[in-house]
Amino acid sequence: MRNQRMAVGVLALLVLAACGTEKGAGSGAGDGSGSVRTGPRLTGVHWEVDSVTAGGRRTEAPDGAHVVIDTKGRATGNFGCNHFTAETRTDGDTITVRRATTTQMGCEKNVERFERAMSRAFSGELTAAVTGRDLTLTTAAGDSIALTSRPPAPLTGITWTVTSLVSGPTASSLPAGTERTARLSFGKDGSVRGTLGCNSFRGNATVTGSTVTFGRLDGTKMMCPDPRMTLERTLLAMLDGRVTYRVDHRALSLTAANGEGLGATAQAPGE
């Protein structure tokens, strides 16, 4: 009788183990051995694009290029100039990207080339590999996207690089030859300083709620060739009096009452 009870107990354990293995394999969450297959954490992270490598050629990303995937699989971001949305599905270390749509803003030629390479790479089935704060997405053809997770940026204490001009609902890239020439830094003491394409400046900026009120801005008086001088005059006209500001993770927008404004991205330390 004792041997019979032991035999029944062993049989029950074998049946439970078999059921567990079948569930893991049939659910798509296992590797057939009963263990759950997990992949790198991709959702809920702001992934800043560092570069795209296509056909063996590596191209650095423009400021502002990024990808965010929410828990429902919706991907949003920026290819470097135009914003995009896409549907994704994650299975272990494989992410499938489909149904991408983008805005149709005209961009500088180098940025347009990057956007084409980025949009081609960020499509179909990609293999994801996370090492620390770095993410690499690789296509079946061997092209890849290198990304880095970065924390949200505060308004003060960092440098903002101007990346676009805004007029009402329309945003446009900076004129060719003026990229990365305009920067702003807001101090915690109410100061503001930087360069607007040609001359350096400093002054006062009072932050209240969602607004920034600029006082007088004093700067150097160099004359620079166009389009840098034109960009500087445009930015100076915007940074006059009170403007509305918004920080979206590492993107800053400043908008005057007449709808004119600028877009900027947070500059990483060491850049």
DRENTORKE-965735 format. One line per 4 residues: number of its first residue (from 1); their letters; for each residue y negated, x, z of C-alpha. Coordinates in pm, 1 decimal, m for minus. Layout:
N
NUM> A> Y,X,Z ~ ...
END
This chain:
271
1> MRNQ> 0.0,0.0,0.0 ~ m243.7,278.9,84.0 ~ m176.8,448.5,m247.8 ~ m237.4,117.6,m427.3
5> RMAV> m579.4,75.2,m255.4 ~ m675.7,432.1,m353.0 ~ m572.5,369.4,m713.0 ~ m780.2,50.8,m729.1
9> GVLA> m1083.1,235.6,m580.9 ~ m1058.0,519.7,m832.1 ~ m1024.7,269.5,m1117.6 ~ m1338.1,85.5,m1001.9
13> LLVL> m1536.8,410.4,m994.8 ~ m1422.5,499.1,m1346.2 ~ m1527.6,155.8,m1474.1 ~ m1873.0,189.1,m1314.6
17> AACG> m1919.2,537.3,m1459.7 ~ m1821.5,413.9,m1804.8 ~ m2067.3,123.8,m1780.8 ~ m2344.2,359.4,m1676.7
21> TEKG> m2277.1,590.1,m1972.2 ~ m2271.9,302.8,m2218.0 ~ m2602.0,167.2,m2088.7 ~ m2773.7,502.5,m2121.4
25> AGSG> m2649.8,552.5,m2477.3 ~ m2706.2,198.2,m2594.9 ~ m3060.6,166.3,m2457.8 ~ m3192.8,458.1,m2659.2
29> AGDG> m3305.2,626.7,m2337.1 ~ m3007.3,858.1,m2304.8 ~ m2838.0,1140.5,m2492.2 ~ m2490.4,986.8,m2470.8
33> SGSV> m2399.4,1163.5,m2146.3 ~ m2546.2,896.3,m1917.3 ~ m2862.6,1094.4,m1839.6 ~ m3204.9,952.3,m1923.5
37> RTGP> m3388.7,1144.5,m2193.1 ~ m3752.9,1198.4,m2105.5 ~ m4029.4,1356.0,m2310.0 ~ m4368.1,1512.7,m2238.0
41> RLTG> m4642.8,1294.3,m2094.4 ~ m4868.2,1197.7,m2383.2 ~ m5035.8,872.4,m2277.6 ~ m5350.7,837.8,m2071.3
45> VHWE> m5464.6,1191.3,m2153.0 ~ m5776.0,1294.4,m2344.8 ~ m5637.7,1546.5,m2594.4 ~ m5908.2,1759.5,m2753.4
49> VDSV> m5807.9,1893.7,m3095.8 ~ m5827.2,2272.5,m3120.6 ~ m5694.5,2329.9,m3472.8 ~ m5472.8,2208.1,m3754.0
53> TAGG> m5228.4,2434.5,m3936.4 ~ m5123.8,2305.7,m4279.8 ~ m4940.5,2504.0,m4544.6 ~ m4957.7,2808.2,m4320.1
57> RRTE> m5339.5,2795.6,m4300.0 ~ m5504.1,2736.5,m3961.3 ~ m5837.7,2551.9,m3947.4 ~ m6040.2,2515.5,m3627.4
61> APDG> m6141.8,2163.5,m3533.4 ~ m6505.1,2045.7,m3532.2 ~ m6663.6,1947.6,m3203.3 ~ m6558.2,1604.0,m3086.7
65> AHVV> m6217.9,1585.0,m3255.9 ~ m5978.2,1425.2,m3007.5 ~ m5685.3,1188.9,m2956.2 ~ m5617.0,940.9,m2672.8
69> IDTK> m5298.1,730.8,m2658.6 ~ m5289.0,439.0,m2416.0 ~ m4981.4,300.9,m2240.0 ~ m4937.5,34.1,m2510.1
73> GRAT> m4911.9,295.6,m2784.1 ~ m5259.1,248.0,m2931.0 ~ m5411.7,578.1,m3039.3 ~ m5787.9,618.5,m3069.9
77> GNFG> m5998.8,922.7,m3132.9 ~ m6204.6,1120.2,m3378.5 ~ m6093.2,1332.4,m3672.5 ~ m6407.1,1547.5,m3642.2
81> CNHF> m6658.3,1307.0,m3790.4 ~ m6495.9,966.0,m3836.0 ~ m6334.5,760.9,m3560.6 ~ m5981.4,629.6,m3602.7
85> TAET> m5728.6,392.7,m3448.3 ~ m5353.0,393.8,m3503.1 ~ m5029.9,248.7,m3368.1 ~ m4778.1,488.9,m3216.2
89> RTDG> m4429.5,476.1,m3070.2 ~ m4292.1,746.4,m2839.8 ~ m3921.8,822.2,m2798.8 ~ m3854.4,1130.2,m2587.8
93> DTIT> m4037.6,1418.2,m2754.1 ~ m4085.2,1229.5,m3083.4 ~ m4401.0,1032.2,m3154.7 ~ m4429.8,810.4,m3461.6
97> VRRA> m4782.8,738.5,m3589.9 ~ m4845.5,449.6,m3829.3 ~ m5112.2,206.2,m3950.4 ~ m5411.8,434.8,m3899.9
101> TTTQ> m5759.0,306.3,m3987.9 ~ m6082.6,508.4,m3986.7 ~ m6455.0,463.1,m4019.6 ~ m6610.8,570.1,m4349.1
105> MGCE> m6902.8,789.5,m4242.3 ~ m7013.9,1060.9,m4483.7 ~ m6951.3,1405.9,m4336.9 ~ m7026.7,1768.8,m4411.6
109> KNVE> m6781.1,1913.4,m4665.5 ~ m6602.8,2151.3,m4427.2 ~ m6557.2,1867.2,m4179.6 ~ m6426.9,1638.7,m4454.9
113> RFER> m6164.2,1899.2,m4546.2 ~ m6056.6,1921.9,m4183.0 ~ m6040.5,1543.8,m4153.7 ~ m5810.3,1520.4,m4456.7
117> AMSR> m5578.9,1785.4,m4310.3 ~ m5586.1,1621.7,m3965.9 ~ m5519.9,1269.0,m4095.4 ~ m5226.0,1390.9,m4306.6
121> AFSG> m5075.6,1580.6,m4012.6 ~ m5129.5,1295.6,m3763.9 ~ m4896.4,1059.3,m3948.2 ~ m4528.2,969.2,m3947.9
125> ELTA> m4280.3,1131.7,m3711.3 ~ m4413.8,1422.7,m3504.3 ~ m4240.2,1643.4,m3250.8 ~ m4445.1,1683.4,m2931.6
129> AVTG> m4430.6,1992.1,m2710.1 ~ m4642.2,2024.3,m2395.1 ~ m4699.3,2357.7,m2220.7 ~ m4933.6,2329.3,m1923.9
133> RDLT> m5253.1,2171.8,m2060.2 ~ m5162.8,2239.9,m2425.1 ~ m4997.3,1997.7,m2667.7 ~ m4854.1,2082.1,m3010.1
137> LTTA> m4763.8,1808.2,m3257.9 ~ m4543.1,1930.0,m3543.4 ~ m4452.8,1746.9,m3864.3 ~ m4115.7,1761.2,m4036.2
141> AGDS> m4276.0,1989.6,m4297.5 ~ m4383.5,2238.1,m4030.0 ~ m4755.7,2158.1,m4022.0 ~ m4898.3,2128.3,m3672.7
145> IALT> m5188.5,2008.6,m3459.8 ~ m5289.3,2207.3,m3150.0 ~ m5455.5,2009.5,m2869.9 ~ m5570.3,2072.5,m2512.5
149> SRPP> m5620.7,1823.6,m2228.8 ~ m5968.1,1842.5,m2079.6 ~ m6116.6,1663.8,m1775.9 ~ m6411.0,1421.1,m1804.8
153> APLT> m6752.9,1584.1,m1819.8 ~ m7047.0,1502.2,m1591.5 ~ m7393.4,1460.4,m1738.9 ~ m7537.5,1750.5,m1539.6
157> GITW> m7430.4,2109.1,m1498.2 ~ m7279.0,2164.1,m1842.8 ~ m7400.0,2224.9,m2198.7 ~ m7397.1,1943.3,m2455.4
161> TVTS> m7379.6,2039.2,m2823.5 ~ m7547.6,1789.5,m3058.7 ~ m7299.8,1676.8,m3326.2 ~ m7453.2,1368.3,m3488.2
165> LVSG> m7768.7,1166.4,m3542.7 ~ m7777.4,791.7,m3481.0 ~ m7996.2,528.2,m3640.2 ~ m7911.4,178.6,m3519.3
169> PTAS> m7539.9,116.2,m3581.7 ~ m7512.3,411.6,m3822.3 ~ m7415.4,764.2,m3718.2 ~ m7438.8,1063.1,m3950.3
173> SLPA> m7332.7,1423.9,m3920.2 ~ m7597.1,1695.7,m3884.7 ~ m7745.4,1846.5,m4202.0 ~ m7544.5,2133.7,m4347.3
177> GTER> m7650.1,2462.1,m4190.2 ~ m7759.1,2311.0,m3857.1 ~ m7417.0,2263.9,m3694.9 ~ m7401.5,2386.2,m3332.2
181> TARL> m7770.9,2486.6,m3336.9 ~ m7892.5,2214.6,m3098.9 ~ m7785.0,2210.6,m2733.0 ~ m7895.3,2035.9,m2412.3
185> SFGK> m7828.9,2117.1,m2047.6 ~ m7929.0,1879.7,m1767.5 ~ m7975.7,2036.5,m1424.9 ~ m7895.6,1863.1,m1097.8
189> DGSV> m8255.7,1941.1,m993.8 ~ m8398.2,1714.7,m1266.4 ~ m8457.8,1988.4,m1521.4 ~ m8349.5,1999.2,m1885.6
193> RGTL> m8335.2,2297.7,m2117.0 ~ m8179.3,2408.6,m2442.2 ~ m8254.2,2449.1,m2811.0 ~ m8310.8,2182.0,m3074.6
197> GCNS> m8218.2,2371.3,m3386.9 ~ m8489.3,2635.8,m3390.8 ~ m8691.8,2681.1,m3072.8 ~ m8573.5,2692.5,m2713.6
201> FRGN> m8731.5,2450.1,m2467.4 ~ m8735.7,2341.0,m2103.9 ~ m8882.0,2049.2,m1911.2 ~ m8802.8,1764.6,m1674.0
205> ATVT> m8558.8,1475.4,m1713.7 ~ m8521.7,1203.1,m1451.4 ~ m8184.4,1024.3,m1444.8 ~ m8188.3,665.4,m1313.8
209> GSTV> m7885.6,442.7,m1358.7 ~ m7799.8,452.8,m1729.7 ~ m8134.4,594.8,m1843.0 ~ m8293.3,937.8,m1875.1
213> TFGR> m8671.0,969.4,m1874.7 ~ m8793.7,1287.6,m2040.0 ~ m9118.8,1444.0,m1929.6 ~ m9311.5,1705.6,m2121.0
217> LDGT> m9092.6,1957.8,m2301.3 ~ m9237.5,2308.1,m2337.8 ~ m9085.9,2557.8,m2577.9 ~ m9127.7,2852.7,m2807.3
221> KMMC> m9332.0,2812.6,m3125.3 ~ m9127.9,2977.7,m3398.2 ~ m9127.6,2836.5,m3749.9 ~ m8781.5,2803.1,m3898.2
225> PDPR> m8670.9,2708.9,m4248.8 ~ m8545.0,2362.8,m4330.1 ~ m8323.5,2186.7,m4247.4 ~ m8337.6,2341.5,m3898.1
229> MTLE> m8707.9,2266.0,m3855.8 ~ m8659.4,1907.3,m3970.7 ~ m8372.2,1861.4,m3726.4 ~ m8586.4,1993.7,m3441.7
233> RTLL> m8872.3,1753.6,m3516.5 ~ m8625.4,1462.9,m3533.8 ~ m8471.2,1549.9,m3198.4 ~ m8808.2,1603.9,m3030.3
237> AMLD> m8915.8,1256.0,m3140.2 ~ m8602.3,1110.6,m2978.0 ~ m8638.5,1298.7,m2649.0 ~ m8973.6,1141.8,m2568.3
241> GRVT> m8994.1,905.6,m2272.8 ~ m8705.5,688.5,m2161.0 ~ m8371.3,676.9,m2341.7 ~ m8037.6,516.1,m2261.4
245> YRVD> m7747.4,751.4,m2206.4 ~ m7371.7,705.2,m2200.6 ~ m7097.1,955.9,m2121.8 ~ m6755.7,869.1,m2264.9
249> HRAL> m6518.5,1134.6,m2124.8 ~ m6663.9,1441.2,m2304.8 ~ m6897.1,1263.3,m2547.9 ~ m7263.8,1192.6,m2475.6
253> SLTA> m7493.2,949.7,m2654.4 ~ m7870.7,927.7,m2606.8 ~ m8044.7,627.2,m2763.4 ~ m8416.9,549.8,m2768.8
257> ANGE> m8559.9,198.3,m2759.0 ~ m8607.6,199.6,m3139.8 ~ m8235.0,263.7,m3194.4 ~ m8273.3,628.6,m3289.1
261> GLGA> m8051.8,869.2,m3101.1 ~ m7799.1,1148.5,m3100.1 ~ m7436.7,1216.5,m3019.2 ~ m7318.5,1530.8,m2841.3
265> TAQA> m6997.2,1678.5,m2706.4 ~ m6938.6,1878.3,m2390.0 ~ m6911.0,2249.8,m2451.5 ~ m6607.7,2413.1,m2295.7
269> PGE> m6667.7,2712.8,m2064.9 ~ m6685.2,3037.7,m2256.1 ~ m6791.1,2880.9,m2586.2
END
